[in-house]
Amino acid sequence: MLATPRNIVVYSILALCLLVAAPTSIAGPNVSAQSDFDNLNLAPLIEYHVDSSNKNHQRITSLPDDVWVHSEVSNLAFGFTSATIWFRFQVTNQSSANEELLLQMAYARFDSIGVYLHRDGDFSVLRSGSDHAFDKRAIAHRNHLFPIDLDQGESASVFIRARTSGAFNFPLSLWNKEPFYENDQNLQLLHGAYFGVWLLVVIFNVVLYSAIRHKALAGFLGIIFSIGMYQITTLGIGITQIWDRYPDLYDIMIVLSLSLAILSLGWLCEHLLNLKEDNPIRSRVLHAVTYPAILGIIAYPIFATGVFPFLLALTIPASCVVMTLSIRSAIQGNRLGLYSSIAFSTLLIGLVLRALNRFEVIPNNFLTEHALPTGFIEMIVTLSFSIAAEYRRQSKLQQKEILLAQESLEPGQASSDLEHMVSERTVELEDTLAEPSQVNETLREINTMDAVTGIKNRHYFEEVFRGGGGGASREQYPVSVLLMDIDHFKKVNDNYGHLAGDECLRAVANTISTTIKRPADILARYGGEEFVAVLPYIENDNAMSFANQIRERIEASTYIADGHEINVTMSIGVCTVTPTETDEQKMSSLRQILLFTKQRTRVETKYVTRGSL
C-alpha cells in the first residue's frame, strides 16, 4: 500500500487513539483513601483477568478494558486453579495529609504474588509468596504486605500478579498503617491464647495416655497434633523460623497434617465407639472414607498439586460418617458416643465449611475462617475432660464393687468360704476323675493351683503334708517345712490397691521359686500373704540356710506392681518333722511356726520346735 497523505493521516489518528487508550487500561477502578478510614475490603472494588497464556506485565497493562472483569463478590476465591490471575485498581489519597497505606493479602499459604505500582509513568515491583525468599519481602510478616505511600492527592495504579498450586483464596484489603498494627497485635494475642490452649491440652493428654494407654486416646492425640499443625501452617505462624528456611517442608506439612487428621479421626471413632467388635459393618464404612488419606501421602511426590484438593474433599464424607456413627452410638446408650457427638459437632462443621469454601461452594466469611479453629478448641477441651471423667467414673465404680464385696464378708468369712468352695469343687472334680485321661489330669492340676500366684494352693499342701509323708515314713528321711509371711503386707494393699498387691504376691512367689527349685520340693500359697514350702531330705541347719537365702533375696528385690516400686521383707518359721511323727504331731509343728509368724515384731528367720514358743 502506498503511503499517501490520506493514509498517513489515518495512521496518525489511530496511534493517537492507542496512546489515549493506554492510560485507561492502566488506571482501572478507583479506590479512595479517606482520612478517617482504617481498612477497606478491596474484593468488590477491583477488576481481575484470568491469564491462561502467562503474559508479562507490559502486555497486561496494554490490554483493553473489556477483558477485565469487575469483581462483584465480597471475597475473592477461585478454587483450585493453575492459571495466573491479574488484579488491578487505582488508589487515590483524598485525605488532607500524606498516607502510609498497607496492601494486605491475608492468606499465608500462597506461592507467588507480584505487585506493580505505577506512578507518573514509572513503576516499581514488590514480591511475596513461598516461591520467594522471606527476606526479600517488602515487610516481614506472616501474611503478604505491600507498602503504598501516597502524598496528599496522589494516585497510583496497582497491578497484582498471583499464582498458586493450592486453593486460590485472595482476601485482599487496604489498611491504614497504624490501625493495621493495632489489629495485628490483637490477632497475635488471640493466636497465642489459641495455641497456648492447644499446647496445654497436648501435654494433658500425653500424661493421661501414659496412665490409661487406651487406643482411642492415641487417636485423639493424633487429631490434636495434626489439626494444630495444620492451623499453624495455614496461618503462617513460624514462617520466619521454619517455613522460610525449609520451603518444601511447608507444603509437605500441610499434606501430612491433613492426612494424619483424617486417619486419626477414623482411629479415634473406631476405638472410642468399639466399632470393630460391636459393629464390623460400620467399621468398614469408616475405613472406606478415612483410609484413602494414605493415598494422599503416597501420591504427594508424584502428583503434588492434586493431593491437597483430594484430601480437602475427603474431609467432607469422613466428617459426615464420623458424626453419623457418633450420634447413632449415643442414641443406643453409649456414654462415649454422646461425648464424641458433642465434641465432634463443631469441629466437623468447621471442617466441612472450610472444604466447601475452598471449592467455592460457599463464600469466604468470618464463619468459614473461624469455625474450624473454634470447633477444634471446643473438641479437644470437651473430649479431654469427657475421657478423663469417664475413666474416673469407671475407676470409682470398680473400687466401689470391690469394697462392697469385701464388706459383705465378715472377718475370716472370706477365707473360710473360699476354702469351703475349693473343697466342694475338689470333691466334684474327684468324682469326675475316676476314669484316667489327659483331660482329667489337666483339670486335677488346675485344681491344685493358686489363681493369684500360679503356684500350688493350700489344699494341695495340706494333702501332701498330711498324707504325703508315707514315702518319708517308708524311706526314713526327714522333711523340713518353711512357713513364710510377708511383713506388714496390709500396707501394700492399703497404699497401692489390691491389684498392685496381687502383682506383688506373684513376684514374691517367683523369687521364692528361684531358690526352692528341686523337683521334690513343694511351694504353695498358704493363705493371704503367707507361703509354705516342703523340703524333703532337708533338716535343721540346711533348712535354715534355705530360709535365709529366701529372706535375703526378698529384701534385695524391688518389685514393680501396677506401676509402683514396692520393697517388702519377710519372716520365716522353720521346723523339721521326722518320719515317725503322726499327722497330729506334724500339724502341731505347723501350728507352732504359724504362731511364730503371727507374733513376731521384726524381720527374722527362726527354727521352731513344739513347745518352744
Secondary structure by P-SEA (a helix, b strand, c coil): ccccaaaaaaaaaaaaaaaaaaaaaaccbbbbbcccccccccccccccccccccccaaaaaacccccbbbbcccccccccccbbbbbbbccccccccccbbbbbbccccccbbbbbbbccccbbbbbbcccccccccccccccbbbbbbbcccbbbbbbbbbbbcccccccccccccaaaaaaaaaaaaaaaaaaaaaaaaaaaaaaaaaacccaaaaaaaaaaaaaaaaaaaaacccccccccccaaaaaaaaaaaaaaaaaaaaaaaaaaaccccccaaaaaaaaaaccaaaaaaaaccccccaaaaaaaaaaaaaaaaaaaaaaaaaaaccaaaaaaaaaaaaaaaaaaaaaaaaacccccccccccaaaaaaaaaaaaaaaaaaaaaaaaaaaaaaaaaaaaaacccaaaaaaaaaaaaaaaaaaaaaaccccaaaaaaaaaaacccccccccaaaaaaaaaccaaaaaaabbbbbbbbbbbccaaaaaaaccaaaaaaaaaaaaaaaaaaaccccbbbbbccccbbbbbbcccccaaaaaaaaaaaaaaaacccccccbbbbbcbbbbbbbbcccccaaaaaaaaaaaaaaaaccccccccccccccc
